Amino acid sequence: MKNLRTLKLARNKIKEVNGIVNISLLEKLTNLTLLDNPLCKNVSYIEICMVFSKNLQIIDSRKIDGEMQDLLKKAVSNVDVQGILKKKDAEIEDYKKKIKGLLTEKERICEENLALRNSFEVLEQDFQLKSLQYEHKVKEIAEKIAKFFCL
């Protein structure tokens, strides 16, 4: 894959620079097509592509002249693409950890919810039993009162 020279990504709904940062891994890439992607609405998308792939000679069928390449290479020579990628990878790992933590929290809450439901059911059954016992006692007392007054 590192020997890839031409990459056609037209009509892939690429919206952000993050969608193309991995072209920096294609060391021999000289021809890139991004036509009909939302990213192309950015007036400097060609320069952005050049930042990530310094050997590009043709972008969207437009030849990048030597002077433009030299200017861009000088402008971006201090840009640490691999550092940017490592930082993005670290951010992704952080998000994965956060998602894992949220999923663990969700599981804990679901277990807690189930335990509460079970407790509620036990309380409801206990309440029904106590209600029946109370009704029985009330009937017993009513019968005793009726007998006492000979009703």
N, C-alpha and C positions, 0 to 999 in steps of 0.2 A: 504494500500500500504506500510505502514511503517513496516509491518510484513513480507514483501517479503524476502525470503532467497536465492532464485536462480533467476538469471537474465541472459537470453541468448540474446546477441546482435550481434551474428556472422553475417557477411556479410551485415552490415548496412551502409557501406561507411563512417564510423566515421574516420575523418582525424585528428582532433585536440583534445586536452585535454578538450576543451569547450564542446565537445560532450558527455563527461561522468561526468562532475562535479556534476550533480544532483544525482549521486549515493550516495553522502554524506547524502542525505535525507533518504536513506534506511538504517536505524539503525541496522537492523537484517540481512543484506545481508552478506552471507558467501560464495556464489558460483557465480562467474561471468564468462561469456563466451564472448570473444571479437574476436575470431578467424576470419581471413580473412577480417579485417578492416585495412585501411591504417595506423591507429594509431599504430598497432602492429609492424610496421617496426621500431618504436622507441625502441631501446634496453632496455630502462628503463620503458617501459609502465606498467610493473607489479608493480614497485615501485610507479609509478604515481597513479595507481588504489588504492594502499594501502594508499596513502596519503588521498584520498577522501573517502575511506571506510575502516576504521581501523579494522573491524571484518572479513575481507575476509580470508578464509581458502583455497579456491580453485579458481585459475584463469586459464581459458582455460584448464581445466582438470588436472592442475598441483597443487599438494598440496603444500601449503606454510607452511614450517616447523616452529615450535615455535620460534626457534632462529631468523629466518628471520623476523617473526612477531614482536618479541621484539625489534630487531634492528630498524626496520622501525617505530614502535610506538614511540621509543625514538627520532628518527631523526625527526619525523613529529609532535611530541607532541606540538611544538610551532607554527605549521601551523594553522592559523585561517581559516578553510574552509568556515564557515558561513560568515566571513568577506570578503573573496574572492568572494563568491556568491553575497553578498550585493554590493560589488564594481562593479561586472559585471552587476548586475541589474541596478545600477545607470548609468553605461555606456550605457546600452540599452535605458534607459529613455532619456539620453542626445541625443542619436542618433534619437530616436523617435521625440524629440523636434526639432532637426535639420531638419529632414525629413518634419515635419509639416510646419516649416518655409519655407523650399524650395518649398513645394507644394503651400503655400500661395503666395510666390513670383512668382511662375509659373502662378498661377491664375491672379495675378496682371498684369504680363507681357502679358498674353493672352487678358485680358480686354483692356490693353493699345494698343495692336496690332489691336484689333477689332476697337477701336476708331480711330486709325490712318488710317485703311482701309476705314472706313466710311468717314473720313475727305478727304482722297484721292479721293474717289468717288465723293464727293460734289465738290471738286476742279476740277476734270476732267469734270463734268457736266457743271460747271461754265465756264471752259475753252472752251468747245464746244459751249456753248451759246454765249460767247464773240466772238469766231471765226466766228460764223454765222452772228452776228451783224456786225462784221468788214467787212466780205465779202459783206453784204448788203450795207454798207456805201461806200465801194470801188466801187460797181456797180453804186450806186447813183451818186457818184462824177464823175465816167467815163461817165455816161449818160449826166450829166450837162456840162462836158467838150466837149463832142461830139456835144451837142446842141449849145454851145457857138461858136464853130468853124464850125458849120453847116456841120458836117460830116455825 
